Amino acid sequence: MSHIIDLDHVSVTFGDLHAVSDVTIKVDKGDVYGVVGYSGAGKSTLVRTINLLQLPTSGTIEIAGTTFFKDGVAQISGKELQAKRRNIGMIFQHFNLLNETTVIENVAFALKHSDLDDDAIEKKCYELLDLVGLKDKAENYPVQLSGGEQQRVAIARALANDPEILISDEATSALDPQNTNQILDLLKRLNKQLGLTIILITHEMDAVKKVANKIAVMEHGKVVEQGNLRDVYLRPKAELTRQFVGGSLAAADTLRSFNLGELSDNEQLYQVVFSAANVTKSIILELYKQVGVDVSMLYGNIEVLGDEPVGTMFILVTGTPAQQAKVTKLLKSFNVEVSPVDGGILA
Ligand SMILES: Nc1ncnc2c1ncn2[C@@H]1O[C@H](COP(=O)(O)OP(=O)(O)OP(=O)(O)O)[C@@H](O)[C@H]1O
């Protein structure tokens, strides 16, 4: 299947500065793709290459089947690019609304190049405002709205040309937790309802955890880790990812606090990860009953990733090698992902 966004070995340099270094990201239609990293990691520069607001230095950019950039040069003319850009809506941290015009005029602004007549534009704007829950504020001015409402106006405006892709650049960073949640819920609903593909740039892992299905973690212009949210979140490899994923840090801290020292030959530590919605049996009890091993739970946590409650446990199992092999087999039969963990994590 071809990807709706296909960034292949994309680099952007500003003089000596490698703002984006050799980044490859493939986004499927309907993905909510989180791009996480600290300030200056290159996230904004990277996503600005998607609509060629930023020309790459090298790499290939293909959007919805059209090659935008290849072999160091843009592959489409200015006029064509302008039309293609309408397929990509953008929202920003500071909303970027026109403060001297009303809410509905702000939305209508995005349709000024369209073929629609005035009545059709008005109708469309009301539909868009209805979609984001702001129909009754159409005649208000942006300053009369809360930050969350202003961002919803910006979303309505970004969707005016029925784009397939929405880029959200730190759209919740200036909002309080309640408004942040409302905006994230709205993005998730638009993703499902319209099949909208969303790129979510943020430094907040919580935002990604709530709505994204895939994630890339950026540092110094490079993607240090990427994949399905669940995989990256539950088994972070890069140190930076671990920092973003508080749960795993908490697990490591908790495990160390037991002061267990070195494990003996018949002890093995496991990380088990399971969809809490699917696993209803007590894992520990079943291991005891069916394999006869002694199991201590050292850490347990349930996170909601997207809509799915996902449990993580670290368990210490005491048993013979034959029993340990059965433990792995039994857990897998319960649809539980199990990985042996080096006892060194306890030191
Ligand atoms: N037009 C430009 N000219 C020169 N340097 C730039 C330009 N745009 C960005 N940079 C630099 O590129 C690096 C990456 O910036 P970028 O804004 O992409 O990071 P970011 O991860 O989005 O961080 P933030 O969230 O703070 O915007 C930074 O060091 C920045 O100063």
The ligand as an SDF file (V2000), in Angstrom:
LIG
                    3D

 31 33  0  0  0  0  0  0  0  0999 V2000
   14.8610   29.1530    9.0260 N   0  0  0  0  0  0  0  0  0  0  0  0
   15.8200   28.7500    9.8600 C   0  0  0  0  0  0  0  0  0  0  0  0
   17.0660   29.2150    9.7710 N   0  0  0  0  0  0  0  0  0  0  0  0
   18.0480   28.7700   10.5970 C   0  0  0  0  0  0  0  0  0  0  0  0
   17.8740   27.8710   11.5860 N   0  0  0  0  0  0  0  0  0  0  0  0
   16.6330   27.3660   11.7360 C   0  0  0  0  0  0  0  0  0  0  0  0
   15.5370   27.7740   10.9100 C   0  0  0  0  0  0  0  0  0  0  0  0
   14.4370   27.0990   11.2990 N   0  0  0  0  0  0  0  0  0  0  0  0
   14.8010   26.3270   12.3320 C   0  0  0  0  0  0  0  0  0  0  0  0
   16.1150   26.4680   12.6080 N   0  0  0  0  0  0  0  0  0  0  0  0
   16.8770   25.7350   13.6230 C   0  0  0  0  0  0  0  0  0  0  0  0
   16.6850   24.3470   13.3930 O   0  0  0  0  0  0  0  0  0  0  0  0
   16.6120   23.6360   14.6200 C   0  0  0  0  0  0  0  0  0  0  0  0
   15.3160   22.8470   14.6840 C   0  0  0  0  0  0  0  0  0  0  0  0
   14.2400   23.7610   14.8910 O   0  0  0  0  0  0  0  0  0  0  0  0
   12.7260   23.3290   14.9240 P   0  0  0  0  0  0  0  0  0  0  0  0
   11.9000   24.5410   15.1190 O   0  0  0  0  0  0  0  0  0  0  0  0
   12.4240   22.4670   13.7540 O   0  0  0  0  0  0  0  0  0  0  0  0
   12.6780   22.4370   16.2270 O   0  0  0  0  0  0  0  0  0  0  0  0
   11.4050   21.9360   17.0370 P   0  0  0  0  0  0  0  0  0  0  0  0
   11.7010   20.5450   17.4560 O   0  0  0  0  0  0  0  0  0  0  0  0
   10.1860   22.1460   16.2350 O   0  0  0  0  0  0  0  0  0  0  0  0
   11.4230   22.8610   18.2980 O   0  0  0  0  0  0  0  0  0  0  0  0
   10.3410   23.9450   18.7620 P   0  0  0  0  0  0  0  0  0  0  0  0
    9.2380   23.1220   19.3270 O   0  0  0  0  0  0  0  0  0  0  0  0
   11.0700   24.7490   19.7640 O   0  0  0  0  0  0  0  0  0  0  0  0
    9.9550   24.6990   17.5270 O   0  0  0  0  0  0  0  0  0  0  0  0
   16.7600   24.6610   15.7150 C   0  0  0  0  0  0  0  0  0  0  0  0
   18.0980   24.6750   16.1360 O   0  0  0  0  0  0  0  0  0  0  0  0
   16.3760   25.9620   15.0290 C   0  0  0  0  0  0  0  0  0  0  0  0
   17.0090   27.0610   15.6450 O   0  0  0  0  0  0  0  0  0  0  0  0
  1  2  1  0
  2  3  1  0
  2  7  2  0
  3  4  2  0
  4  5  1  0
  5  6  2  0
  6  7  1  0
  6 10  1  0
  7  8  1  0
  8  9  2  0
  9 10  1  0
 10 11  1  0
 11 12  1  0
 11 30  1  0
 12 13  1  0
 13 14  1  0
 13 28  1  0
 14 15  1  0
 15 16  1  0
 16 17  2  0
 16 18  1  0
 16 19  1  0
 19 20  1  0
 20 21  2  0
 20 22  1  0
 20 23  1  0
 23 24  1  0
 24 25  2  0
 24 26  1  0
 24 27  1  0
 28 29  1  0
 28 30  1  0
 30 31  1  0
M  END
$$$$
